[in-house]
């Protein structure tokens, strides 16, 4: 009996350890997802509750609404203006923080401070900065002789302003994630490349970035999910004048903001649930595209490294003597570096 209990414990323990996650995911993730699908297939007014089964009529109505496509355009535009610069700047910040800096704990905590600030406070601060009458942004560009920009009425300007909020809040957070991955890269690789004459930029793009590729993919996917679900920033950007629906002409209304308007202004939960599912499918599609591109890049990189390794092995065999012993031809070494044989240099 003791032996059987030991075997049962060995087999069942892993499932018991991971069970809490799946229970929480089932209650707070899977069930709302399925329930939202059920709501999207019914006529579901906010106050009256569940009505008749309408099938895919809610999806057809949403896809035929020009405001839905306007929200998709705004969402993707803000997502591109925020995610691409955000990840690029986060990589640069992580590379700087990975150096031997004085008070590096202070600097690492400093880049995380914007993430601690609540989205409401960030939106209110930047709404004041991009105020069209006396905002800091127009005052600064006025010093350069540029006409004031209508940050809350022009489509591109409003998208840029909202993307600036997102970048300010999330860049430091992503930089720390990338920094943790960079610190796991063996220092021997950098030292060997430096001895071979590789500069800092070459080491960064040839060693650091390929080594942290899984973390970069993770950051890209999380930035994609967060960017396509943006709500607080456009909701509060011009709430006093436009009622919080994304501008007087919906010039910066995102898909989640359109969903919120459909659910609580138009009081149509059925169409709101359909919008939620369409957004979910869009996020999955973009995530699959990101995954396919990353896999293609990884495959190409592996093929390139494999070809380079084969060439080096062929060069090594060509200079090896018939008996299998390699001639120990020593190259000139510097005062602080050990002598390196010709064969070792070729293999490296």
DRENDO-1510 file (C-alpha; in Angstrom, 1 decimal, always signed):
<recs>
REC; n; res; u; v; w
REC; 1; UNK; +0.0; +0.0; +0.0 .
REC; 2; UNK; +2.8; +2.4; +0.8 .
REC; 3; UNK; +4.5; +1.7; -2.5 .
REC; 4; UNK; +1.2; +2.3; -4.4 .
REC; 5; UNK; +0.6; +5.6; -2.5 .
REC; 6; UNK; +4.1; +6.6; -3.4 .
REC; 7; UNK; +3.5; +5.9; -7.1 .
REC; 8; UNK; +0.2; +7.7; -7.0 .
REC; 9; UNK; +1.8; +10.7; -5.3 .
REC; 10; UNK; +4.5; +10.8; -7.9 .
REC; 11; UNK; +1.9; +10.7; -10.8 .
REC; 12; UNK; -0.8; +13.0; -9.2 .
REC; 13; UNK; +1.3; +15.7; -7.5 .
REC; 14; UNK; +2.3; +17.6; -10.6 .
REC; 15; UNK; -1.4; +17.9; -11.6 .
REC; 16; UNK; -2.4; +19.0; -8.2 .
REC; 17; UNK; +0.3; +21.7; -8.2 .
REC; 18; UNK; -0.9; +23.2; -11.5 .
REC; 19; UNK; -4.6; +22.7; -10.7 .
REC; 20; UNK; -5.1; +26.1; -9.0 .
REC; 21; UNK; -4.1; +28.0; -12.2 .
REC; 22; UNK; -6.5; +26.0; -14.4 .
REC; 23; UNK; -9.3; +26.4; -11.9 .
REC; 24; UNK; -8.8; +30.2; -11.8 .
REC; 25; UNK; -8.5; +30.3; -15.5 .
REC; 26; UNK; -11.7; +28.3; -16.0 .
REC; 27; UNK; -13.7; +30.6; -13.7 .
REC; 28; UNK; -12.3; +34.0; -14.7 .
REC; 29; UNK; -11.1; +33.3; -18.3 .
REC; 30; UNK; -12.7; +30.4; -20.0 .
REC; 31; UNK; -16.2; +30.8; -18.6 .
REC; 32; UNK; -16.5; +34.5; -19.5 .
REC; 33; UNK; -15.2; +33.8; -23.0 .
REC; 34; UNK; -17.9; +31.1; -23.6 .
REC; 35; UNK; -20.6; +33.2; -21.9 .
REC; 36; UNK; -19.7; +36.2; -24.1 .
REC; 37; UNK; -20.2; +34.0; -27.2 .
REC; 38; UNK; -23.6; +33.0; -25.9 .
REC; 39; UNK; -24.6; +36.6; -25.4 .
REC; 40; UNK; -23.4; +37.5; -28.9 .
REC; 41; UNK; -25.8; +35.1; -30.4 .
REC; 42; UNK; -28.9; +36.6; -28.7 .
REC; 43; UNK; -30.8; +39.9; -28.6 .
REC; 44; UNK; -29.6; +41.1; -25.2 .
REC; 45; UNK; -30.7; +44.6; -24.1 .
REC; 46; UNK; -28.9; +46.0; -21.1 .
REC; 47; UNK; -31.9; +46.3; -18.9 .
REC; 48; UNK; -34.3; +43.6; -20.2 .
REC; 49; UNK; -31.7; +40.8; -20.3 .
REC; 50; UNK; -31.6; +37.8; -22.6 .
REC; 51; UNK; -34.0; +38.0; -25.6 .
REC; 52; UNK; -34.5; +36.0; -28.7 .
REC; 53; UNK; -31.8; +33.9; -30.4 .
REC; 54; UNK; -30.5; +35.8; -33.4 .
REC; 55; UNK; -27.6; +33.7; -34.5 .
REC; 56; UNK; -24.9; +35.7; -36.4 .
REC; 57; UNK; -27.1; +38.8; -36.9 .
REC; 58; UNK; -25.2; +40.8; -34.2 .
REC; 59; UNK; -21.9; +40.0; -36.0 .
REC; 60; UNK; -23.4; +41.0; -39.4 .
REC; 61; UNK; -24.7; +44.3; -37.9 .
REC; 62; UNK; -21.3; +45.1; -36.3 .
REC; 63; UNK; -19.4; +44.3; -39.5 .
REC; 64; UNK; -21.7; +46.6; -41.4 .
REC; 65; UNK; -21.2; +49.5; -39.0 .
REC; 66; UNK; -18.7; +52.1; -40.2 .
REC; 67; UNK; -17.9; +53.1; -36.7 .
REC; 68; UNK; -16.6; +49.6; -36.1 .
REC; 69; UNK; -14.1; +49.8; -39.0 .
REC; 70; UNK; -13.2; +53.3; -37.9 .
REC; 71; UNK; -12.4; +51.9; -34.4 .
REC; 72; UNK; -10.3; +49.1; -36.0 .
REC; 73; UNK; -8.3; +51.7; -38.0 .
REC; 74; UNK; -7.7; +53.8; -34.9 .
REC; 75; UNK; -6.7; +50.8; -32.8 .
REC; 76; UNK; -4.2; +49.5; -35.3 .
REC; 77; UNK; -2.8; +53.0; -35.9 .
REC; 78; UNK; -2.3; +53.7; -32.2 .
REC; 79; UNK; -0.9; +50.2; -31.7 .
REC; 80; UNK; +1.8; +50.7; -34.4 .
REC; 81; UNK; +2.7; +54.2; -33.1 .
REC; 82; UNK; +3.1; +52.8; -29.6 .
REC; 83; UNK; +4.4; +49.2; -29.9 .
REC; 84; UNK; +7.2; +49.7; -32.4 .
REC; 85; UNK; +9.0; +52.7; -30.8 .
REC; 86; UNK; +8.2; +51.2; -27.3 .
REC; 87; UNK; +10.1; +47.9; -28.0 .
REC; 88; UNK; +12.9; +49.6; -29.8 .
REC; 89; UNK; +13.5; +52.1; -27.0 .
REC; 90; UNK; +13.1; +49.3; -24.4 .
REC; 91; UNK; +15.9; +47.4; -26.1 .
REC; 92; UNK; +18.2; +50.4; -26.0 .
REC; 93; UNK; +17.4; +51.2; -22.4 .
REC; 94; UNK; +18.0; +47.5; -21.4 .
REC; 95; UNK; +21.3; +47.6; -23.2 .
REC; 96; UNK; +22.3; +50.8; -21.3 .
REC; 97; UNK; +21.2; +49.4; -17.9 .
REC; 98; UNK; +23.2; +46.2; -18.6 .
REC; 99; UNK; +26.4; +48.2; -18.6 .
REC; 100; UNK; +28.5; +48.8; -15.5 .
REC; 101; UNK; +26.8; +51.9; -14.2 .
REC; 102; UNK; +27.0; +53.6; -10.9 .
REC; 103; UNK; +23.9; +53.4; -8.8 .
REC; 104; UNK; +22.4; +50.9; -11.2 .
REC; 105; UNK; +19.6; +49.9; -8.8 .
REC; 106; UNK; +18.5; +53.6; -8.7 .
REC; 107; UNK; +18.4; +53.8; -12.5 .
REC; 108; UNK; +16.5; +50.5; -12.8 .
REC; 109; UNK; +13.9; +51.6; -10.4 .
REC; 110; UNK; +13.7; +55.0; -12.1 .
REC; 111; UNK; +12.6; +53.5; -15.4 .
REC; 112; UNK; +9.9; +51.5; -13.6 .
REC; 113; UNK; +8.3; +54.6; -12.0 .
REC; 114; UNK; +6.0; +55.5; -14.9 .
REC; 115; UNK; +4.5; +52.0; -14.7 .
REC; 116; UNK; +3.6; +52.6; -11.1 .
REC; 117; UNK; +1.5; +55.7; -12.0 .
REC; 118; UNK; -2.1; +54.9; -12.5 .
REC; 119; UNK; -3.5; +55.1; -16.1 .
REC; 120; UNK; -6.0; +57.7; -15.0 .
REC; 121; UNK; -3.3; +60.0; -13.7 .
REC; 122; UNK; -1.2; +59.5; -16.8 .
REC; 123; UNK; -4.1; +60.3; -19.1 .
REC; 124; UNK; -5.0; +63.5; -17.1 .
REC; 125; UNK; -1.3; +64.7; -17.1 .
REC; 126; UNK; -0.8; +64.1; -20.9 .
REC; 127; UNK; -4.3; +65.5; -21.7 .
REC; 128; UNK; -3.0; +68.7; -20.1 .
REC; 129; UNK; +0.3; +68.5; -21.9 .
REC; 130; UNK; -1.4; +68.1; -25.3 .
REC; 131; UNK; -4.0; +70.8; -24.6 .
REC; 132; UNK; -4.6; +72.8; -27.8 .
REC; 133; UNK; -4.9; +76.2; -26.1 .
REC; 134; UNK; -2.1; +76.4; -23.5 .
REC; 135; UNK; -0.5; +72.9; -23.4 .
REC; 136; UNK; +3.2; +72.3; -23.0 .
REC; 137; UNK; +3.5; +70.5; -26.4 .
REC; 138; UNK; +2.2; +73.5; -28.4 .
REC; 139; UNK; +4.3; +75.9; -26.3 .
REC; 140; UNK; +7.4; +73.9; -27.1 .
REC; 141; UNK; +6.8; +73.6; -30.8 .
REC; 142; UNK; +5.8; +77.3; -30.9 .
REC; 143; UNK; +9.4; +78.1; -29.9 .
REC; 144; UNK; +10.5; +76.4; -33.1 .
REC; 145; UNK; +8.1; +78.6; -35.2 .
REC; 146; UNK; +5.7; +75.8; -35.8 .
REC; 147; UNK; +1.9; +76.4; -35.8 .
REC; 148; UNK; -0.1; +74.9; -32.9 .
REC; 149; UNK; -1.3; +71.4; -33.5 .
REC; 150; UNK; -4.9; +70.3; -32.9 .
REC; 151; UNK; -3.9; +67.4; -30.8 .
REC; 152; UNK; -7.5; +66.4; -29.9 .
REC; 153; UNK; -9.1; +67.0; -33.3 .
REC; 154; UNK; -6.6; +65.9; -35.9 .
REC; 155; UNK; -6.6; +62.1; -36.4 .
REC; 156; UNK; -2.8; +61.5; -36.6 .
REC; 157; UNK; -2.0; +64.0; -33.9 .
REC; 158; UNK; -4.5; +62.5; -31.5 .
REC; 159; UNK; -3.1; +59.0; -32.2 .
REC; 160; UNK; +0.5; +60.2; -31.7 .
REC; 161; UNK; -0.5; +61.8; -28.3 .
REC; 162; UNK; -2.2; +58.7; -27.1 .
REC; 163; UNK; +0.7; +56.5; -28.2 .
REC; 164; UNK; +3.0; +58.8; -26.3 .
REC; 165; UNK; +1.1; +58.1; -23.1 .
REC; 166; UNK; +1.3; +54.3; -23.7 .
REC; 167; UNK; +5.1; +54.5; -24.5 .
REC; 168; UNK; +5.8; +56.6; -21.4 .
REC; 169; UNK; +4.1; +54.1; -19.1 .
REC; 170; UNK; +5.2; +50.8; -20.6 .
REC; 171; UNK; +8.7; +51.3; -22.0 .
REC; 172; UNK; +10.5; +51.0; -18.7 .
REC; 173; UNK; +8.5; +47.9; -17.7 .
REC; 174; UNK; +9.5; +46.2; -20.9 .
REC; 175; UNK; +13.1; +47.4; -20.6 .
REC; 176; UNK; +13.4; +45.6; -17.2 .
REC; 177; UNK; +12.1; +42.3; -18.7 .
REC; 178; UNK; +14.6; +42.6; -21.5 .
REC; 179; UNK; +17.3; +43.5; -19.0 .
REC; 180; UNK; +16.7; +40.3; -17.1 .
REC; 181; UNK; +17.1; +38.3; -20.3 .
REC; 182; UNK; +20.3; +40.1; -21.2 .
REC; 183; UNK; +21.9; +39.4; -17.8 .
REC; 184; UNK; +21.3; +35.7; -18.5 .
REC; 185; UNK; +23.5; +35.8; -21.6 .
REC; 186; UNK; +27.0; +34.4; -20.8 .
REC; 187; UNK; +29.6; +37.1; -20.5 .
REC; 188; UNK; +32.2; +34.7; -22.1 .
REC; 189; UNK; +30.4; +35.2; -25.4 .
REC; 190; UNK; +30.9; +39.0; -25.3 .
REC; 191; UNK; +34.5; +38.7; -24.1 .
REC; 192; UNK; +35.4; +36.2; -26.9 .
REC; 193; UNK; +33.8; +38.4; -29.5 .
REC; 194; UNK; +35.6; +41.5; -28.1 .
REC; 195; UNK; +38.9; +39.6; -28.4 .
REC; 196; UNK; +38.1; +38.8; -32.0 .
REC; 197; UNK; +37.6; +42.5; -32.7 .
REC; 198; UNK; +33.8; +42.8; -32.6 .
REC; 199; UNK; +32.6; +46.3; -31.5 .
REC; 200; UNK; +29.8; +47.0; -29.1 .
REC; 201; UNK; +27.2; +47.4; -31.8 .
REC; 202; UNK; +28.2; +44.1; -33.5 .
REC; 203; UNK; +28.1; +42.3; -30.2 .
REC; 204; UNK; +24.7; +43.7; -29.5 .
REC; 205; UNK; +23.1; +42.7; -32.8 .
REC; 206; UNK; +25.0; +39.4; -33.2 .
REC; 207; UNK; +25.1; +38.1; -29.7 .
REC; 208; UNK; +22.6; +39.9; -27.4 .
REC; 209; UNK; +19.6; +40.2; -29.6 .
REC; 210; UNK; +19.7; +36.6; -30.9 .
REC; 211; UNK; +20.2; +35.3; -27.4 .
REC; 212; UNK; +17.2; +37.0; -26.0 .
REC; 213; UNK; +14.9; +36.4; -28.9 .
REC; 214; UNK; +12.3; +34.3; -26.9 .
REC; 215; UNK; +12.0; +37.2; -24.4 .
REC; 216; UNK; +11.7; +39.7; -27.3 .
REC; 217; UNK; +8.9; +37.6; -28.8 .
REC; 218; UNK; +7.2; +37.5; -25.4 .
REC; 219; UNK; +7.4; +41.3; -25.1 .
REC; 220; UNK; +6.0; +41.7; -28.7 .
REC; 221; UNK; +3.1; +39.5; -28.0 .
REC; 222; UNK; +2.2; +41.2; -24.7 .
REC; 223; UNK; +2.6; +44.6; -26.3 .
REC; 224; UNK; +0.2; +43.4; -29.1 .
REC; 225; UNK; -2.4; +42.2; -26.7 .
REC; 226; UNK; -2.2; +45.4; -24.6 .
REC; 227; UNK; -2.0; +47.7; -27.6 .
REC; 228; UNK; -5.2; +46.3; -29.2 .
REC; 229; UNK; -7.1; +46.5; -25.9 .
REC; 230; UNK; -6.2; +50.1; -25.1 .
REC; 231; UNK; -9.1; +51.8; -23.3 .
REC; 232; UNK; -8.2; +54.2; -20.5 .
REC; 233; UNK; -6.0; +56.6; -22.4 .
REC; 234; UNK; -8.4; +57.4; -25.3 .
REC; 235; UNK; -11.3; +57.3; -22.8 .
REC; 236; UNK; -9.8; +60.1; -20.7 .
REC; 237; UNK; -7.9; +62.0; -23.3 .
REC; 238; UNK; -10.8; +64.4; -24.2 .
REC; 239; UNK; -13.5; +63.3; -21.8 .
REC; 240; UNK; -14.6; +66.9; -20.9 .
REC; 241; UNK; -15.4; +67.9; -24.5 .
REC; 242; UNK; -16.2; +64.6; -26.3 .
REC; 243; UNK; -18.0; +62.7; -23.6 .
REC; 244; UNK; -15.2; +60.0; -23.5 .
REC; 245; UNK; -16.3; +58.2; -26.7 .
REC; 246; UNK; -13.0; +58.9; -28.5 .
REC; 247; UNK; -13.4; +62.4; -29.9 .
REC; 248; UNK; -16.2; +64.5; -31.3 .
REC; 249; UNK; -15.8; +62.7; -34.7 .
REC; 250; UNK; -14.6; +59.5; -33.1 .
REC; 251; UNK; -11.1; +60.3; -34.5 .
REC; 252; UNK; -9.4; +58.3; -31.7 .
REC; 253; UNK; -12.1; +55.9; -30.7 .
REC; 254; UNK; -10.5; +52.5; -30.2 .
REC; 255; UNK; -12.3; +49.1; -30.5 .
REC; 256; UNK; -12.6; +48.6; -26.8 .
REC; 257; UNK; -14.0; +52.1; -26.4 .
REC; 258; UNK; -16.5; +51.4; -29.2 .
REC; 259; UNK; -17.4; +48.2; -27.3 .
REC; 260; UNK; -18.0; +50.2; -24.1 .
REC; 261; UNK; -20.2; +52.7; -26.0 .
REC; 262; UNK; -22.2; +49.9; -27.6 .
REC; 263; UNK; -22.8; +48.2; -24.2 .
REC; 264; UNK; -23.5; +51.2; -21.9 .
REC; 265; UNK; -24.5; +54.1; -24.2 .
REC; 266; UNK; -26.5; +52.1; -26.8 .
REC; 267; UNK; -27.3; +49.4; -24.2 .
REC; 268; UNK; -26.9; +46.5; -26.6 .
REC; 269; UNK; -25.0; +43.7; -24.9 .
REC; 270; UNK; -25.5; +41.4; -27.8 .
REC; 271; UNK; -23.6; +43.6; -30.3 .
REC; 272; UNK; -21.1; +44.5; -27.6 .
REC; 273; UNK; -20.3; +40.8; -27.1 .
REC; 274; UNK; -20.0; +40.4; -30.9 .
REC; 275; UNK; -17.4; +43.2; -30.9 .
REC; 276; UNK; -15.5; +41.5; -28.1 .
REC; 277; UNK; -15.3; +38.3; -30.0 .
REC; 278; UNK; -14.2; +40.0; -33.2 .
REC; 279; UNK; -11.5; +41.8; -31.3 .
REC; 280; UNK; -10.5; +38.5; -29.8 .
REC; 281; UNK; -10.1; +36.9; -33.2 .
REC; 282; UNK; -8.1; +39.9; -34.4 .
REC; 283; UNK; -5.7; +39.6; -31.5 .
REC; 284; UNK; -5.3; +35.8; -32.2 .
REC; 285; UNK; -4.6; +36.5; -35.9 .
REC; 286; UNK; -2.0; +39.1; -35.2 .
REC; 287; UNK; -0.4; +36.9; -32.5 .
REC; 288; UNK; -0.2; +34.0; -35.0 .
REC; 289; UNK; +1.4; +36.3; -37.6 .
REC; 290; UNK; +4.0; +37.5; -35.0 .
REC; 291; UNK; +4.7; +33.8; -34.1 .
REC; 292; UNK; +5.1; +32.8; -37.8 .
REC; 293; UNK; +7.5; +35.7; -38.5 .
REC; 294; UNK; +9.6; +35.0; -35.4 .
REC; 295; UNK; +9.8; +31.3; -36.3 .
REC; 296; UNK; +10.9; +32.2; -39.8 .
REC; 297; UNK; +13.6; +34.5; -38.5 .
REC; 298; UNK; +14.8; +31.8; -36.0 .
REC; 299; UNK; +14.9; +29.2; -38.8 .
REC; 300; UNK; +16.9; +31.5; -41.1 .
REC; 301; UNK; +19.3; +32.3; -38.2 .
REC; 302; UNK; +19.8; +28.6; -37.4 .
REC; 303; UNK; +20.5; +27.8; -41.1 .
REC; 304; UNK; +23.0; +30.6; -41.3 .
REC; 305; UNK; +24.8; +29.5; -38.1 .
REC; 306; UNK; +24.8; +25.9; -39.4 .
REC; 307; UNK; +26.4; +26.9; -42.7 .
REC; 308; UNK; +29.0; +29.0; -41.0 .
REC; 309; UNK; +29.9; +26.1; -38.6 .
REC; 310; UNK; +30.3; +23.7; -41.6 .
REC; 311; UNK; +32.7; +26.1; -43.3 .
REC; 312; UNK; +34.8; +26.5; -40.2 .
REC; 313; UNK; +35.0; +22.7; -39.7 .
REC; 314; UNK; +36.0; +22.3; -43.3 .
REC; 315; UNK; +38.7; +24.9; -42.9 .
REC; 316; UNK; +39.9; +23.1; -39.7 .
REC; 317; UNK; +40.2; +19.8; -41.6 .
REC; 318; UNK; +42.1; +21.3; -44.4 .
REC; 319; UNK; +44.9; +22.5; -42.2 .
REC; 320; UNK; +45.1; +19.3; -40.0 .
REC; 321; UNK; +48.0; +17.0; -40.8 .
REC; 322; UNK; +47.3; +13.4; -42.1 .
REC; 323; UNK; +48.1; +11.8; -38.8 .
REC; 324; UNK; +45.4; +13.8; -37.1 .
REC; 325; UNK; +47.7; +16.2; -35.2 .
REC; 326; UNK; +47.4; +19.9; -35.9 .
REC; 327; UNK; +50.5; +22.0; -36.3 .
REC; 328; UNK; +50.8; +24.3; -33.4 .
REC; 329; UNK; +51.5; +27.6; -35.3 .
REC; 330; UNK; +51.3; +30.3; -32.7 .
REC; 331; UNK; +50.2; +33.8; -33.7 .
REC; 332; UNK; +51.4; +37.0; -32.2 .
REC; 333; UNK; +49.6; +37.7; -28.9 .
REC; 334; UNK; +49.2; +41.0; -27.0 .
REC; 335; UNK; +50.7; +41.5; -23.6 .
REC; 336; UNK; +47.3; +40.9; -21.8 .
REC; 337; UNK; +46.0; +38.0; -24.0 .
REC; 338; UNK; +47.3; +34.4; -24.2 .
REC; 339; UNK; +48.8; +33.1; -27.4 .
REC; 340; UNK; +46.3; +31.5; -29.7 .
REC; 341; UNK; +47.2; +28.7; -32.1 .
REC; 342; UNK; +46.2; +29.0; -35.8 .
REC; 343; UNK; +43.8; +26.0; -35.5 .
REC; 344; UNK; +42.1; +27.4; -32.4 .
REC; 345; UNK; +41.6; +30.7; -34.2 .
REC; 346; UNK; +40.0; +28.9; -37.2 .
REC; 347; UNK; +37.7; +26.9; -35.1 .
REC; 348; UNK; +36.5; +29.9; -33.2 .
</recs>
